[in-house]
């Protein structure tokens, strides 16, 4: 593997033995034509199936793939943070393991970071996005995003799309202040990035058919997300201003 990595792409996984091999082969092929010197980090959050063994084998057979493993399931946000800390790229991105979001968006996200954005977000609500999922899924996503925008005062349309990229400097500033370890981690990063005045850009995505694969966001996860959104709202209302003032004293970001 090249010593100089421009783009680190993290794939968070939990119990993905059925799909992970095909996904990694496709992802590696797409990134090989992206123009970026890349690494793929598979971030395994305590899978008990054969996910880890499959990734270990692929990493031995192919360059640019490596595994970050945590022995106990801690949540998507937790394993993303662990992988980010071990990544080497100037640009850090992640994408969901099922690749329902066309992975070619990763190069466009990285391009936005290279052009000066601090955070680039795949957005299903961008006018140029192409979507292939059910009206029920669209309704669920729309309700959540509308609620988030109203509750937290965000201008960003899509907080939970599973494809995002950060500059190394931006994610280094944000990670020490992350409190969510599960599904709402994305929303927290966008909220705190917005309060810090980071340049956040939304990029169109192509959402592909999922061939009947069920979402891993269960009722318990949805309730947990709701609870954490209330916590973020309370934090935003009572601590957000102090957070910004404190970081303005410690973060020295060039103009």
C-alpha positions, 0 to 999 in steps of 0.5 A: 500500500502507498505510504501517502493516502489521500482518501480513507474510506471507512465501511462500518459493519455489523453482521454483514457476512452475506454482502461484505465480500461483494461490496468490498470488491465493488468498492475497491474497483470504483475507488481504483478509478477515482483518481485518489490514492485510497485505503478502505477500512472495514470497521467491524463493530463486534460481529459474531458471524463470519464478517471478520473472517471474510474481511481478513481473507480479503485484506490478505488477498488484496491491497488497500483493504484493512480491518479495524475490529472491536470485540463488543458491539458498541454502536455505529458512531463508536466504531466510526470514531475508532476507525477514523482515529486509525485512518491515514487520509487527508480526507476521511469518508464513510459509506454504508456496507450495502452500497445502496448508495452508489459508491461513485459518490465518494469521489464527488464528496472528496472533490468537494473537500479538496475544493475547500469544504470541511464536510461533504454530505450525500443528500437524498433531497438534492434536486439531482439525486436519483432514488430507488426505494419505497414510498414508505422509506421516503416518508420515514426519512422525510419525517426524520429529516424535517423533525431534525431541521425543526428541532435543531435549526439545521439548514442541512436537508439530509443528516442520515445519508450513509455517505459523508466525507470530512477534511482531516482538520474538521473531523479532528476538531469534532471528534473530541466533542462527540457524545453519541455512540450509535445512529445519531452520531451523523446528526451530532457531527453536522450540528456541532460542525454547523455551530462551529461555522464549518463549510458543509456541502450537500452532494447528490446521490444515486440510491440503488434498489436494495434487493429486499434487504431489510433496514437495520434500524429497528424500533429500539434504534429509532427510539434511541435516535429520538432520545438522543435528538432531545438530548442534542436539542437540550445541549443546543439550547443550553450549552451550544453557545458556550461550546462555540466560545470555548472552541474559538479559543482553542481551534485556530482555523486558517481563513 
